[in-house]
Amino acid sequence: MANYCHECGTATTAPSVSVDVVSKKVKVKRKPSAYNKAYAKNYAKMKKKHPRSSFAALAKKSHTATRKGMK
């Protein structure tokens, strides 16, 4: 829909409301911790050994194995 000038009545194509440009912060990705790397390795090993197990079951076993291995 066209906007009309309030003084002369001609149609304008520019929007009547100005849009402010908002600068976004760049999200910094954190490095994986030693625990996270060990957990990922344990999870991958268990997933290969038990492919049909649920994520919850594998995650619980992987976290337990990782905690025991980190001591």
Legacy VTK file of the C-alpha trace (Angstrom):
# vtk DataFile Version 3.0
C-alpha trace
ASCII
DATASET POLYDATA
POINTS 71 float
0.000 0.000 0.000
1.391 3.390 -0.924
1.992 6.150 1.595
0.736 9.618 0.758
2.441 12.934 1.484
0.396 15.017 3.932
1.326 18.267 2.139
0.862 17.529 -1.568
-1.012 14.194 -1.627
1.428 12.376 -3.916
2.198 8.714 -3.364
5.602 7.814 -1.925
7.238 4.408 -1.912
9.603 5.004 1.028
8.402 3.746 4.409
7.238 6.455 6.779
8.874 4.825 9.807
12.658 4.803 10.000
14.288 1.499 10.885
17.163 1.594 13.364
20.052 -0.743 12.738
20.853 -2.774 15.847
24.340 -4.181 16.098
24.503 -7.777 17.291
27.255 -9.164 19.464
29.199 -12.000 17.944
28.709 -15.131 20.024
32.026 -16.629 21.107
32.073 -20.406 21.109
33.790 -21.942 24.116
36.487 -24.576 23.780
35.545 -28.095 24.891
36.860 -28.996 28.330
38.907 -32.098 29.107
35.787 -33.640 30.691
33.722 -32.896 27.582
36.309 -34.496 25.297
36.485 -37.619 27.484
32.676 -37.828 27.698
32.353 -37.547 23.901
34.854 -40.356 23.419
33.058 -42.590 25.955
29.646 -41.813 24.445
30.842 -42.634 20.914
32.325 -45.923 22.125
29.085 -46.913 23.895
26.915 -45.815 20.948
28.935 -48.055 18.631
28.652 -50.975 21.069
24.903 -50.433 21.818
23.377 -48.605 18.811
19.723 -49.148 19.760
20.002 -47.884 23.348
18.361 -44.559 24.169
20.362 -41.372 24.598
19.434 -41.172 28.295
20.776 -44.645 29.062
23.984 -44.106 27.091
24.546 -40.631 28.549
24.177 -41.902 32.109
26.687 -44.717 31.527
29.072 -42.384 29.684
29.015 -39.781 32.467
29.682 -42.459 35.079
32.589 -43.870 33.063
34.011 -40.401 32.498
33.844 -39.476 36.195
35.609 -42.721 37.128
38.278 -42.207 34.474
38.980 -38.574 35.402
40.092 -39.366 38.992
LINES 1 72
71 0 1 2 3 4 5 6 7 8 9 10 11 12 13 14 15 16 17 18 19 20 21 22 23 24 25 26 27 28 29 30 31 32 33 34 35 36 37 38 39 40 41 42 43 44 45 46 47 48 49 50 51 52 53 54 55 56 57 58 59 60 61 62 63 64 65 66 67 68 69 70
